[in-house]
């Protein structure tokens, strides 16, 4: 599949092509939890909506956001080496990145599963939503390894200019997720058995689709004929590459958690107002994330463009990439903000009857 040419041609045009693929990918990735929320909100109850889209979603975002911020360090490192055509370093950084996803996913799974009940309680989740929220969170954590493997693998593809295939993977897995949500919750009647069963159905559907995404992206990497080809037996932590990834990715990881932590504190306060308010906040969060997906996708775009051009020694293109990214951000986010401000009530009706 044709890659976006990052080191040649008009920057704004290539960046927009790369950005739109990233944004659509982020949209479909967020669509996992959004579809879960829509299905349980309409087919089960508002308490189930709160369980899927409230406290549990915030906690998942905290853990996942930190690791994705960390993985951005891998994207930068790989893009720099790829731009400089340093094959050995690209190979080492690719295998270290996948190893980091495996180890990181295992750690998050164990810790997250163990402390899920305590977290839900600490966030003052309404009693009616606590059991379902804990169940959803625990099942989601069980799928953290494939989740992180997919995201790291997609980051590797994007680092070399391929933003289209990660998008295709997400589109396919999202439609499978919708099918499985409807199958489990409505066709098989899990939603009629109570909130916990309905929430269990959408959670299982989600992790199955994340597993599918991980398998596909790994197959793509192993079949690549480029310098970022993945060899399963070579997956290990190269400490030198690991240090480079951590040096760049750790600040990004902490930055990501700051936004999520503030939302968790707000969520805890909102939960004190009862079920309906918690469900309303959950629905709002699904709309609010659209804005942040846009900004984040543009940030990833300029990071990749800067990384490859820096590695290739094209420093003027690095500066121009940053300038043009700011202009693109203003052109996109200002109209989006106006649209959301004047159509908030209409957007919220997507989630509730």
N, C-alpha and C positions, 0 to 999 in steps of 0.2 A: 504494500500500500504506500502511496506517495506521501512523503514527509514534508512538513513545512520547512522551507529553506530559511534558516535562522541567520546565517552569516552572510547572506547575499540578498539583493533585491530591496524593494521598499519596506521599511521597518513597520510602518503603521498597517500596511495591507497584510503582511505576513503575521503580525502580532494579532490582528483581528481574527484572521482565519484560525490561528492557534487558540485564541481566547474563546471563541464561540464553541469550539469543540470541548474545551475545558469546562465552560459554563454549563453546557448541556450535560456533560458527564457528571458534574457536581449536582445538577438538578435531578438527574435520574438516581444518583446515589442517595440523595436526601429523600427521593421518592419512596425508597424502602419504608422508612418510618412514617412518612406522610400517608402512604396508602394503608399501612397498618392502622393509623389513627382514623382515617376516613371509614374503613371497613368496620372497625369496632365501634366507632362513634355512631354510625348509622344502623348497624345490624345487631349491636349488643346493648350498650348503654353509655351514658355520659361518664359514669365511673370508670368504665373500661377505656374510654378516650383519655381520661386523666391518667390512668395507669400507663398507657402506651406513650402518650405525648408529654407528660408532665415530669415528675421527679426522675423517673427511670431514664427518659430521653436526655435529661440534663447530665446525669451521671455518665451515661455512655459517651456523650459529647466531650466530657471532661477527659476521660481516659483516651478516647480515640483522637481528640484534638491534640493532646500532648504528643502522641506518637506520630501523628501526621505532620506536626510541626517538626519533629525530629527527622522524619523521613524527607522533609524538604531539604535537609542538609545533604542527604544522599543524592537528590536530584541535582543540586548545585554542583557537587563534586563530580558526578558522572558527566554532566553537561560540559564542565570545564575540560575534563580529560578528553571527551569526545570531540569538542571543538579544536583541541590541540592535536587530535589524531594519535593519542598515546594509548595504543591498544592494550598493553599489559596492565596499565593503571585502570582502564575502563573495566577489564575483566575482573580485577581484584575488587573494585568498588561495587560492581554488580553482585558478586557472590557474597560480599560482606553485607550488602543491603538486604538480601533475602534472608541471610542468617539472622540479622537484626530483627526482621519481621517475625521469624519463627520464635526466637528467644523472647522478644518483647511480647508477642501474643500469648505465649505460655505463661509469662509472669502476670500479665493483666488478667488472664482467665482465672488463675488460682486466687489471686488477691481479690478480684472483683466478685467472684462467686462466694467467697468466704464472708466478705463484709457487706454484701448486698442488703441483708435485713437491717443491719445497723445504719447504713446510709439512708435507707428509706425512712426509718424511724427518726433519724437526726434531722431530716428535712421536713418534719412535721406533716408528712403525707396524711391526708384524711384516712380515718380508720377503714372506711368502705373501699378505699383504693390500695391499701397497704399490701395485702396478700397478692393481688394481681400485679402490682408494681414490682414487688420482689421477684415474683415468678418470671415476669418479662425480662427483668434485668439479668437474672441468673441464666436464662436461656440465651440471651444475647451475648453474655460473656463467654458462653461455651463456643460461640462462633467467632471469637476474636482472632484466632490464628488465621483462618482463611480470609477474614476481613482485612487484616494487616498485610497478608501476603499479596492479596489483590492490589491494595493501594500502593504497596512498595513496587510491585511489578509494573503497575500502570505508571508510577513515577519514573521508572527506568525508561519505559517507552517514550514518555513525554520529554525526558531529558535529551533524547536523541532526535527530537522533533516530530515524533509520531503521537499526535493527540487524537487521531481518529479511531484507531482500533480499541483503546480503552473505552471510548464512547460507545462503540458498537457492542462491546461486552456488556456494558451497563444497561443498554437499551434491551438487549435480549433477556438479561437476568431480571430486569424490572417487570417485563411482561410475564415472565414465569412466576415472579413473586405475586403479581395481581391474580393470576390463575390459581395459585396455591392458596392465597388468602381466601378467595371466594370458595374454593373447594373445601378447605378445612372449616371455615367459620359458618358458611351458609349451606353448602351442599351436604356436607357431613354433619351439620347441625351442632358444631362445637359451641357456637354463639348462643344457642338456646339452652345450653347446660349451665350457663352462668358466666360471670365476668372472667374468672380464672381460666376456664376452658377456652373462651373466645380469645383472650390474650395469649394463651399458650399456642393456639392455632396460628396466629399471625407471627409470633416469635419464631416458631419452627420453620414456617415458610421463608422467613427472612434469612435465617442462617443456612438453609439449604441453598438459597440463591447466592449467598455470599461464597459458599463452597464451590458452586458452579463457576462463579467469576474467577476465583483463585485458580481453579484447575485450568481454565481457558487461558488465562494470562501466562501461567507457567509453561503451558504447551507452546504458546507463541514465542516465548523467550528461548525455549530449548530448540525450537526449529529455526530461529533467526540465523541468517548467514552473515550478519554484521558483527562488529567487534563487541557488541553487548550480549552475545549469545550466552545462554545459561547452561552450565553443566551441573546436573544434580549432585554428582559426587564431589564437586569442588566447593559446595556451599559450606563456608566456614567464616568465622570472624578473623579478618586480617586486622591486627591491632593498629597498624599505622593508618589504614583507611578508616577504621572505626573511630580513631581519634579525630580525623579530619571531618567526618560526618557529625560527630558530637559537637565539635567546636562551632560548626555552622548551624546545626539543627537544634541544639539545646536552647539557645535564646528564643528561637522561633516556637519551640514547644512550650516554653514558659509563657510566651506572649499569648499563645492560643488559649492556655488555661486561665489566664487572667480574665478574659471575656466570659468564659464559661463559668468561672467561679462567681463572678458578679451575678450572673443569671441564676446560679444555684441559690445564692443568698436571697435574691428576689423571689425565687420559687418557694423557698422555705417560708418567707413572709406571706406570700399569696396563699399557700396551703392553709394558713390559719383562718382564712375567710370562708372555708367550706368547699364542698364538692363542685358546685356550679362555677365558682370563681376559679378554682384550679383547672377545670376543664376549659374554661374560656381562655385562660392563660396558655394552656397547651395548644389550643387552636391558633392563638396569636403567634406563638413561637414558630409555627410552621410557615406563617406568612413572613415574619421578620427575617427568617433565615434566607429568604430569596435575595434580599439586599446584600447580606453578608457573603452569600455564595458568589455574587457578582464581583464584589471587591476582592475576595480571596482568589478567584480564578484569574483576575487581572494581575494580582500580585504574583501568582505562580508563573504567569506568562512572562512578565518582565524579569523574574528571577531566572528562568530558563534562557531567555534571550541574552541577558547579561552574562550568564555563565558561559554559554558557548562562545560568544563574541570575545569575552575576556580570555578564554582559553586559546582562541585563535589569534589573540593579540590585536583585535580590532576595537581599540579603546574608545574611539569616537562613536562607534555604533552602540557601545555600552551606555554612553551619556545620552545619546539620542533615544535609546530604548526607554530610559527612565522618563525623559521629557514627554515623549509621545504617549506613554502609559498614563501620565497624569491628565493629559488632554482627553484621551479616550474615557478615563474614569469619570470626568466631569460630564461629558456628553451623554453617558449612559445612566449614571446614578441620579442626576438631577431630575430628569423626566420620570424615572422609576419612583423616586420619593414622592413626587407630586401625584402620580397615579395611585400609590398606596394610601396616601393621606386622604384623598377624596373618595376612595372606594373601599374603605376598611370594612364597613358593614356587609357589603356584598361578598367580599372575599371570605369573611367568617362563616357565611351560610354554606360554604362548601363542606364544612365539617359537621354541621348539625342540622337537624330537620326543623 
